[in-house]
């Protein structure tokens, strides 16, 4: 048995990183380890957070020990938390790194913790260089990376970015399945639960909305699909499920300009964890029209619910979605996305299922746990 600390978002914070960290804690617990998550009492100052709230309205998990104690902007807090960890002497600290803003906070905490000369620091680097660049990105990242002993990435792109900063040990793994949102619901029942049309073809864009995710390209593709001469595909509806993390007005104006409002179902509030299974189960296909990407948490989510995907040929996405097996890979422009959606429907959901079920076997939490332990020796 090992003493493991995970540093990163967790309840009462919401979102994909929090869900991941809580699921990882359970994976360690299943192997008999003693696990504590250290999460943020203040993750972002309000002016830096683009959504409506950082906090979950769902009950706290009862099976995980979560300490809400890190203040991302208070250096005195960093020293206090680092000293706590130094005294606690975990065998391994697994720390999430997704944004350079967190570099000073996490880098300082880890440097204090390591003064016990016992604890190994393994960073799961979701991003090394961010999607949206800001002043201070490189020095903050360099400071954080310098406090770590080894790294895990979930895409080749992040591994390449990491090598611009350090040659310390690093391993690339596949992002594990998001299997903590419940099991698939029968499509008819899921649509009834969400109040969706039960006989229409429905494709899904899922997750928070930012420019790099390419929702505007998908909206343009929907306009092109309206001109498609195949009457069997004339009723495709796009379900957008996720919160705006940038100006909604840009998308409202584009929708009006394209005249596609009747083809859209907009659920642009934050999707609570308990509702995720209904959105994934209700869709025919999941569409990821990204302009750029490292990896995406939507991909393992779609794998868990056995939904074929369209992804664009950017970053690590094509390697996760074998073309014409578990989905379609296309170029990141509206005509190619429209053509890819047509290809998905021509092949049909049933065509992809055997490939999906075989490919998803690679997405194991045990692989991540064993990789952490191997790097921490």
SVG drawing of the C-alpha trace seen along z (x, -y; Angstrom):
<svg xmlns="http://www.w3.org/2000/svg" viewBox="-40 -40 57 46">
<polyline fill="none" stroke="black" stroke-width="0.4" points="0.0,0.0 1.2,-3.5 0.2,-6.9 -0.9,-8.9 -1.9,-12.5 -3.6,-13.9 -3.3,-17.7 -5.9,-19.2 -9.6,-20.1 -12.2,-18.0 -15.5,-18.6 -16.8,-21.2 -15.2,-22.3 -16.9,-21.0 -15.9,-20.0 -13.9,-17.4 -10.6,-17.7 -12.5,-17.3 -14.3,-14.2 -11.0,-12.8 -9.2,-13.3 -12.0,-11.8 -12.1,-8.7 -8.3,-8.4 -8.5,-8.5 -11.0,-5.5 -8.6,-3.6 -5.8,-3.9 -8.2,-2.9 -9.2,0.2 -5.5,1.2 -5.4,0.7 -3.7,-2.6 -4.4,-5.4 -5.5,-8.4 -6.2,-12.1 -7.1,-14.8 -5.8,-18.3 -8.0,-20.7 -8.6,-24.4 -10.5,-26.6 -9.8,-29.3 -9.0,-27.9 -9.4,-31.1 -10.1,-34.7 -13.6,-35.5 -12.3,-37.8 -10.2,-35.0 -13.1,-32.4 -15.1,-32.6 -18.1,-30.5 -21.0,-31.2 -19.7,-29.3 -16.7,-27.2 -18.7,-25.1 -20.8,-21.9 -24.4,-21.8 -24.2,-18.1 -23.4,-16.3 -19.8,-15.6 -18.6,-12.1 -18.6,-10.1 -16.0,-7.5 -13.0,-9.9 -11.0,-12.0 -10.9,-15.5 -9.1,-18.4 -10.3,-21.8 -7.2,-23.9 -5.2,-25.4 -5.5,-29.1 -4.1,-29.7 -3.2,-33.3 -1.9,-33.3 1.8,-32.6 1.5,-32.1 -1.1,-29.4 1.3,-27.7 4.0,-27.5 1.5,-26.2 0.1,-23.5 3.6,-22.5 4.7,-22.1 1.6,-20.0 2.6,-17.7 6.2,-17.6 5.1,-16.4 2.5,-14.0 5.2,-12.3 3.1,-10.7 5.0,-8.2 3.7,-9.8 2.1,-13.2 0.2,-13.1 -0.3,-16.7 -2.5,-18.0 -1.0,-20.7 -3.3,-22.3 -2.7,-26.0 0.5,-28.1 -1.4,-30.3 -1.1,-27.4 2.6,-27.2 3.7,-29.5 1.2,-28.0 1.8,-24.3 5.5,-24.7 6.0,-26.3 3.8,-23.7 5.8,-20.9 9.2,-22.4 8.2,-22.6 6.8,-19.0 9.9,-17.5 12.1,-18.8 11.2,-15.6 13.5,-13.8 10.9,-10.9 8.0,-12.0 8.1,-11.6 6.3,-14.1 4.5,-12.8 2.8,-15.4 -0.1,-14.6 0.4,-17.3 -2.8,-18.0 -1.2,-20.9 2.3,-22.3 1.8,-25.2 -1.8,-26.4 -4.4,-26.7 -4.7,-30.5 -1.3,-32.2 -0.8,-34.7 2.2,-36.6 4.2,-34.5 3.2,-31.1 6.8,-29.9 8.4,-31.0 5.4,-29.8 5.5,-26.4 9.3,-26.1 9.0,-26.8 6.3,-24.2 8.1,-21.5 11.3,-22.1 9.6,-20.8 8.5,-17.5 10.4,-14.2 8.5,-12.6 5.6,-13.3 2.6,-11.6 1.0,-12.9 -2.0,-11.8 -1.0,-12.9 2.1,-13.0 1.7,-16.8 2.0,-17.4 5.0,-15.1 6.7,-17.1 5.9,-20.3 7.3,-18.9 10.6,-18.1 11.1,-21.7 11.5,-22.3 12.8,-19.1 14.4,-15.7 13.1,-14.1 11.3,-10.7 8.0,-10.9 5.4,-8.4 2.6,-8.8 -0.6,-6.9 -4.2,-6.8 -6.7,-9.0 -8.7,-6.5 -12.4,-6.1 -14.8,-8.5 -16.8,-5.6 -18.0,-7.5 -21.1,-9.1 -23.2,-5.9 -24.2,-3.5 -25.7,-4.1 -29.4,-4.9 -31.6,-3.6 -31.7,-6.3 -35.5,-6.7 -35.6,-7.1 -32.6,-9.5 -34.3,-11.8 -37.6,-11.6 -35.7,-12.6 -34.1,-15.6 -37.3,-16.6 -35.6,-16.0 -37.3,-14.9 -37.4,-11.2 -37.4,-10.6 -34.9,-13.2 -31.2,-12.5 -29.2,-14.2 -25.5,-14.9 -23.8,-16.2 -21.3,-18.9 -20.4,-18.4 -18.3,-20.5 -17.5,-24.1 -17.4,-26.4 -14.2,-28.1 -12.8,-29.2 -10.3,-26.4 -13.1,-23.9 -14.5,-25.0 -18.2,-25.2 -18.4,-28.0 -17.0,-25.5 -19.7,-23.0 -22.4,-25.7 -21.2,-26.5 -21.2,-22.8 -24.8,-22.6 -25.7,-25.3 -24.0,-23.3 -26.0,-20.2 -29.2,-22.1 -28.4,-22.1 -27.7,-18.4 -29.9,-16.8 -30.3,-13.5 -33.7,-13.8 -32.8,-11.1 -30.3,-13.5 -32.4,-16.7 -33.6,-16.4 -30.2,-16.4 -30.3,-18.4 -27.3,-19.7 -27.5,-19.4 -25.0,-21.8 -24.5,-20.9 -22.1,-23.0 -21.4,-26.4 -20.0,-29.4 -16.5,-30.3 -16.4,-33.2 -18.8,-35.8 -22.1,-34.1 -23.0,-37.0 -20.5,-35.8 -22.4,-32.5 -25.8,-34.1 -24.9,-36.4 -23.5,-33.5 -26.6,-31.3 -28.8,-34.2 -26.6,-34.9 -26.6,-31.2 -30.4,-30.8 -29.9,-27.5 -31.7,-28.1 -34.4,-25.5 -31.7,-22.8 -30.2,-23.6 -31.0,-22.5 -29.0,-24.7 -28.5,-23.6 -25.7,-26.0 -25.7,-25.8 -23.2,-23.7 -24.2,-20.0 -24.3,-18.4 -22.5,-15.1 -25.8,-13.3 -27.1,-14.5 -24.1,-13.6 -25.3,-10.0 -28.5,-11.3 -26.8,-13.7 -24.3,-11.1 -27.0,-8.4 -29.4,-10.6 -27.0,-11.4 -26.3,-9.4 -22.8,-10.7 -20.4,-13.0 -18.8,-15.8 -15.4,-17.3 -14.7,-20.0 -11.5,-21.4 -9.2,-23.9 -6.4,-22.7 -6.1,-20.1 -3.7,-18.1 -6.2,-15.5 -9.9,-15.7 -11.8,-14.4 -14.8,-14.1 -13.2,-11.2 -13.0,-8.8 -16.5,-9.9 -17.8,-8.9 -15.9,-5.6 -17.6,-4.8 -21.0,-5.4 -20.0,-3.7 -20.8,-6.7 -19.0,-7.0 -17.2,-10.3 -16.2,-12.8 -12.8,-14.4 -10.7,-16.9 -7.2,-16.1 -5.5,-18.1 -3.2,-17.3 -3.7,-13.9 -7.3,-13.4 -6.7,-11.3 -4.6,-8.8 -7.5,-8.2 -10.2,-7.8 -9.1,-5.3 -10.7,-6.6 -13.7,-4.6 -13.5,-2.3 -14.6,-4.2 -15.5,-7.3 -14.5,-9.7 -11.4,-11.9 -11.6,-15.0 -9.9,-18.4 -10.9,-21.3 -13.1,-23.2 -16.8,-23.4 -17.1,-21.5 -15.0,-18.6 -17.0,-18.5 -20.3,-18.4 -19.0,-15.6 -17.8,-13.7 -21.2,-13.9 -22.8,-12.5 -20.2,-9.7 -21.1,-8.8 -24.8,-8.5 -24.1,-6.5 -22.1,-4.0 -24.5,-4.0 -24.1,-3.6 -24.1,0.2 -21.2,0.3 -18.9,-1.3 -19.9,0.6 -17.6,3.6 -14.6,1.4 -15.6,-0.9 -16.0,2.0 -12.6,3.4 -10.8,0.1 -12.2,-1.1 -10.4,1.8 -7.2,-0.2 -8.7,-3.0 -7.9,-1.5 -7.5,-3.4 -5.2,-0.6 -2.7,-1.5 -2.5,-5.1 -2.1,-3.9 0.6,-1.4 2.4,-4.1 2.4,-6.5 3.8,-3.8 6.5,-2.8 7.6,-6.4 7.5,-6.9 9.9,-4.2"/>
</svg>
